[in-house]
């Protein structure tokens, strides 16, 4: 999965839950700019914050060993 795909998944899940970007940012303890950058697929987003947002949306991440 690419960073862009993660951002698209976060955006889709947020919208399905009827959350605005400011609402999601508040729940996750981040700034709105972080949510905007994450949904845009910005590659420099902090992984810890990304994982927190994913968890707050009820999404799961899996990593497979190659």
FENRAHU-V972455 format. One record per helix or strand. SS is the DSSP state (~ for helix, > for strand). FROM is the first residue (numbers start at 0). TO is the last residue. If there is no record, write none. Layout:
# FENRAHU-V972455
SS:FROM:TO ; SS:FROM:TO
This chain:
# FENRAHU-V972455
~:2:15 ; ~:20:27 ; ~:31:38 ; ~:46:55
